[in-house]
């Protein structure tokens, strides 16, 4: 998961808001203040003519409706405002923010585009649209908007943050670091809106500027948690930490995020609050480290994994270098720090090595031994389990005719027999995997020492775990709305509930 800049809107809660935790009658003071302000605005609107000076009041009212979880009312309010003043930038921008919060991303893009059409010199519209384009991996379009903003204002921090994320995603991490430095230095802390009615759980979420972060949106409900997001690798060590009851270290990729993890380790040493996913434990979960340390576990087969210079692999002596390291073809090449199959290639023979290496980004590549995950039917299988607070949960099984197995590109949607096999795994994991694999997974869990982690693997013919990946960057992907995926929903909800329960339980402990 990349670090995507936040939507730019009007005034927001900041760290000082956290100090006002409770009002005299036990309610959530900022919420009560918002409700009182809404009543005041509605009284003002009832006594003045619509239009003119009333528009700003109407916009503020619509924003408050959204903040108070009255999203449909807020949406209707914005529609009515824009019917009368279709070019009002504030209304368009805040409406785009509301639609983004509601998950209506395509509609939000259209609204931000309209804001840009009417106000091309306002950088906020460009940045907010670019953030959504980046989220959809529409890198070229996002880049154009970020660069347009930096032509207007070379010091615009959100545009630097976004352009850094684009460049990092495209493999130009050196250039990305320049923009992250400009974007996050002095802007490393942000506080997300809180929409609950009771005092919140104040949570500190640590992330890395360049991605490799755990996707936390599915279980950090903004009606429960008041989240301060800290870009750990750019936080000034002298800055005070926002008030918090616990820390969720969302930095998960040890290969990509070493500087951020080191900074996070120093940060957590400054507080006695409970920490989910100690950065020091995450540091040990790089692909090379896992291949070495987990190979020693009984019942686990790990691929031999080496870091090699891309120029060496792409040169005339690349195949000989592979052979000298004890690897044979087919071999896998991977750019570190990418997931979901990106920049990950199977090289069948030595003749294809040079072109394959040259096509991948980065100075160093991982050369990985190919583990054959095919079953008797010739299809590859990849299981995923999540390890939450010491317990192992089945997440999914993907079956594909392709060696590169990812759920969204697998054959699961087209084959009912594959879905029945997955349902068996989700319903009775020990029976589906066997006792040898279950015991191996338990040993992997203990070795990783993470509160939130996942393992991707296959099961060999003798019951061994063929390890593909074991780290904290695993996504808990919700099943689609189609009824064919109904069998998956209970398993996913169980994992999400376990994560939320762990966070709530840790927030009520006295510290480490």
VEXVO-616329 format. One record per residue (C-alpha): x, y, z; residue in one letter. Coordinates in steps of 0.05 Angstrom, whole numbers, plus 5000, padded with zeros to 4 digits. Example, Ala and Ser with C-alpha at 12.3 -4.5 7.8 and 13.67 -1.06 7.14 Angstrom:
# residues 2
524649105156A
527349795143S
This chain:
# residues 512
500050005000X
502750674980X
502451315021X
497251734985X
496452465005X
490152665040X
484353035008X
485153785015X
479054125044X
477354685092X
479254715166X
480054035199X
481053745268X
488253795290X
492253505347X
489454025395X
482553735385X
484753115421X
485353495486X
477853635486X
475952915498X
469652995540X
464553525555X
461553625624X
455553175609X
459852605583X
458952715509X
464252815456X
465553565459X
467353685386X
461253305363X
456753715409X
459954335382X
458554125311X
451353975327X
450554655360X
453755005301X
449154635253X
443054875292X
445755585290X
446855555214X
439955275201X
436955835243X
440856355204X
438556055137X
431356055159X
431656805168X
435357015105X
434056985031X
437256414992X
443256624949X
448657144956X
451757145025X
447656525044X
451656074998X
457656045045X
452955885103X
449655335062X
456455035044X
458555025117X
451954695135X
452854155081X
459954015106X
457353935177X
451953465155X
457253015125X
461653065187X
455652855229X
454552225186X
448352515152X
451552375085X
445252325042X
442752985071X
449553295057X
449553034986X
442753324972X
444853995003X
450854034957X
446653854896X
441854424912X
447554914922X
450854734856X
444354774818X
444355514835X
451855654835X
455055114791X
461855444789X
462755544864X
469555244880X
468455124954X
461954754940X
465154334885X
471254164927X
467453994990X
462453584950X
468153194920X
470853064989X
464052815013X
463352354952X
470252074965X
468451925037X
462151575013X
466251144965X
463251464902X
470051554871X
467951634798X
462952164818X
468152514860X
472952534801X
467552854758X
466253384811X
473653544820X
474453584744X
468754084743X
472354484797X
478654494755X
474954694692X
472155304727X
478255464770X
484455194733X
489155624775X
486755344842X
491654794862X
486954454911X
482454174856X
488353904818X
491353554879X
484753244901X
483352974832X
490452724826X
489952364892X
484051964866X
487451824800X
493551574838X
489051124879X
486550814814X
493850734789X
492551234733X
499651494742X
500551914680X
494152314693X
495752404766X
502752624751X
500353154702X
495953474755X
501353454810X
506353764762X
501354304742X
500754494815X
508254524825X
508755004766X
503955464802X
507155354871X
513954994873X
513254904948X
506254604950X
507154035000X
501053594981X
503153614908X
510253404926X
507352834968X
503052594911X
508452654858X
513152264903X
507951704909X
507051694833X
514551644821X
515551124875X
509950704845X
513150764776X
519850524802X
523651194804X
524851184879X
530751654877X
526552204847X
520852024894X
525252154955X
526552864932X
519053004930X
517652644995X
522953085028X
519453705001X
512553445017X
513053125085X
518653515120X
514753945169X
508153605147X
509152905176X
502952905221X
495652935201X
489352805241X
483652445206X
476452675217X
472652335274X
465252225264X
463251865327X
458352085380X
462251845441X
469451985463X
474051635414X
479851155419X
485851605404X
490451205359X
497351365329X
498351045261X
505451005234X
506550975159X
512251015110X
512551565058X
514151105000X
508850575009X
509349875038X
503950035089X
498449585117X
491549775090X
487849975154X
481550295126X
477349655134X
478049645210X
479650345234X
472550605237X
472351355242X
466451305288X
470850935339X
478051165327X
480951855324X
487151715283X
493452135280X
497551915220X
505051995226X
509751925167X
515251615210X
521151735164X
519852485162X
517652635233X
522253125269X
525052725328X
524153345371X
516653405356X
511853185410X
507552585393X
500152705385X
496052445445X
494651705437X
492451085475X
496050605429X
500450565367X
498850175305X
505150095264X
502450035194X
509350005161X
509649305135X
514749205079X
521649075108X
524949085039X
522149765020X
521450125086X
527850025126X
529050775141X
521750855161X
521950245206X
528350495239X
524951165252X
518750815277X
522950405326X
525851045354X
518951355358X
515750785397X
521550805446X
519051495467X
512351245492X
509750705539X
503350615498X
501849915472X
504549785402X
501349345349X
506749055303X
513249265336X
517649575281X
523549155305X
519648515290X
517448775222X
524748925203X
526248175204X
520947995152X
524448175087X
524147645033X
531447445040X
531047425116X
524647005114X
527646525064X
533446415112X
530246405180X
523746045162X
527445495124X
529745225191X
522545085212X
520344355206X
515244275150X
516944925114X
520244985046X
522745675028X
525645904961X
532946084957X
532846844950X
538547304931X
539348044918X
543148174854X
544848794814X
540048904757X
545649104710X
549248444725X
543048034710X
541648434647X
548848364622X
552347804584X
554547454648X
547747454681X
546146714670X
553046504696X
552046934758X
545446584771X
548745904764X
554546094810X
549546254864X
546445564859X
540045774823X
537545424760X
532045594710X
526345724713X
527846294762X
523646864788X
525847594784X
522648114828X
523548854842X
523448924918X
517749304950X
512249144899X
506148714911X
500048424875X
504648124822X
507548784797X
514648764771X
515048014783X
517147564725X
518346824712X
524546714669X
523946024637X
531045984608X
537746344607X
536246644539X
530647074569X
534447324630X
537547954602X
531048244573X
527048054635X
532048394682X
532449014638X
524849084640X
524449144716X
525449774757X
530649864812X
538149794819X
537649114854X
533048534839X
531247914877X
532947264843X
528246744873X
528045984866X
521645754832X
517345314877X
512444894837X
505545014868X
501644594818X
496944054841X
495243404807X
490543774761X
496244214736X
493544844767X
497345274816X
494345404885X
495945954933X
493045975003X
492946585047X
492146575122X
492147185168X
495447175236X
491847645283X
493747705356X
496747005357X
491046655321X
491046385250X
485046525205X
483746265134X
483146855086X
482746565015X
484946034966X
486446244894X
487045724839X
489745884770X
492745574708X
497946134712X
504146074756X
503046774783X
496946674826X
493147274852X
485947254872X
483547814826X
486847484764X
485546754783X
480246284755X
475846314817X
470246724786X
469346244728X
469845564763X
464745354814X
468844744833X
474545204853X
469945614896X
467444984930X
474644794945X
475845484974X
469545435016X
472144775045X
478645125064X
475045715096X
470245255133X
475344755160X
482444995151X
485844425190X
482343895148X
483944245083X
491344355098X
493043755141X
496443715209X
503543795182X
502044445147X
498044715206X
503844565254X
508644915206X
504145535202X
503945565278X
511545555280X
511846105227X
507046525269X
511446445330X
517746605291X
514847245259X
512447525326X
507548005292X
500748205317X
498148295246X
501147885190X
499447435132X
502546835098X
501846635025X
503645915011X
502145274975X
501944565003X
506944074974X
505343344958X
508143125025X
504343645065X
509944165071X
508444905069X
511545195005X
512645915028X
511546494981X
511047085027X
510247225102X
509647945126X
505048495150X
502948795083X
497348305069X
490648595047X
484148355078X
480148425013X
472548425019X
468747954972X
464748254916X
457348384920X
455747804872X
452147244907X
457346744883X
462147034936X
457246974994X
461046385023X
467146825034X
463947375074X
463747045142X
471146875140X
473147585121X
468647885174X
471647425226X
478647685209X
476448405210X
472848305276X
479147995305X
483348595284X
478449095314X
477948675378X
485548665384X
485949425375X
480449555426X
483549065476X
490449375469X
487650075477X
485149895546X
491749625572X
496450035615X
502250015566X
508049575551X
